[in-house]
Amino acid sequence: MIEKQLLGQWTDALASKAPVPGGGGASALAGALGAALGQMAANLTIGKKRYADVEDEMQQSLFALNILQMELMALADKDAEVFAPLAAAYGMPSATEEEKAEKDRVMEKNLLAASLVPMQMMEKASAVLDVLGLLEEKGSRMVVSDVGVAAQMARAALNGAVMNIYINTKSMKNREKAEELNEKAEKLLKEGTAQADEIYGKVLKKLKG
């Protein structure tokens, strides 16, 4: 489990021939890193006299990002969990009509499960960006660059997770459900990347003076 491993061990596993962890787990980890950086920015704002008027908002941001970090870390593990039955389903026999029907049923179930996990990653990454927008606006200027990096991490999570949705919905027999998922993912991607780019642009402007 990622939360019980040293990061170096996890990245070694990511680099190996093993099917998991993979792009889904890496996307979730990127989002978690964004949430963690946001917490650093909040922590370095809290307790400063200059930012006393936003103390409560910083405390709320810290709490929200801590929860999101834990949820994204859990989703990295969940991504690996849902991949295993999907991989097994691809190897099911399909010589007879009965076998083919059963394989299709199991495949559809597992393709949906494997799509829903990265969808949750996108939702959580979008939530991280909501908090980062506040931190960029009201947090300590000493850590504004870290907020910018955090926004890029959350953006990477969105762009990575959406590919893990598309690769699964592409194979789904239920095209209505597949398109429903695709449309939701596209909306999250469009809105989230725009938000991340806005935060990053504001950070760059502040850094350049």
Secondary structure, DSSP 8 states (H G I E B T S, - for coil): -GGGS-HHHHHHHHHSSSSSS-HHHHHHHHHHHHHHHHHHHHHTTTT-GGGGGGHHHHHHHHHHHHHHHHHHHHHHHHHHHHHHHHHHHHTS--SSHHHHHHHHHHHHHHHHHHHHHHHHHHHHHHHHHHHHHHHHHHS-GGGHHHHHHHHHHHHHHHHHHHHHHHHHHTT-S-HHHHHHHHHHHHHHHHHHHHHHHHHHHHHHHHHH-
